Amino acid sequence: CAPGVACAAWGGPSEGPRPVSMALFQTKGGGKTSRTKTKVKSRKKEKQRETVEEEEKERFWSVILHNDEIHTFEYVNKTLCKVVQHLTRKRAHEVSLIVHKYGKCTVSNNTKKRAQEMSLQLMNAGLTVSIMPSDRNEGGPGDPGGKGSGAAGGGEDDD
């Protein structure tokens, strides 16, 4: 830059207002530049978006309840309603009947992490459960399997 001429790159002497590009680098308390704060915020938002996208792309897992010939229908129904919160008492009873008749039933389709948590809670309650990758990857978290698949049905009552 020539002497006496404003130089944005070096912050040389200037007469009059600073160039617009210099305004981006002015500090705001704490010594961090506003540009840096903006970059940090955008990186955080980007990571959040990536996490959401990964969860959406993640394969769903089925939580399967197995017949154990030990627990009463009432106990199984109460436990299912407590752990699998999207199941109504009516649906929980239907699941119990299917398990009793066929030996197993899909209780829920969820992300692997949520399926593991649900499975662990049901096991801690004394029920026999397993998880496996779901064939129904079009459903969302908490979406139970469809009818005819030995699953717990949808979220609406069929009265």
Secondary structure as GFF3:
##gff-version 3
##sequence-region A 1 159
A	DSSP	alpha_helix	20	23	.	.	.	ID=ss1
A	DSSP	alpha_helix	34	57	.	.	.	ID=ss2
A	DSSP	beta_strand	61	66	.	.	.	ID=ss3
A	DSSP	alpha_helix	73	83	.	.	.	ID=ss4
A	DSSP	alpha_helix	89	102	.	.	.	ID=ss5
A	DSSP	beta_strand	104	110	.	.	.	ID=ss6
A	DSSP	alpha_helix	112	124	.	.	.	ID=ss7
A	DSSP	beta_strand	128	133	.	.	.	ID=ss8
###
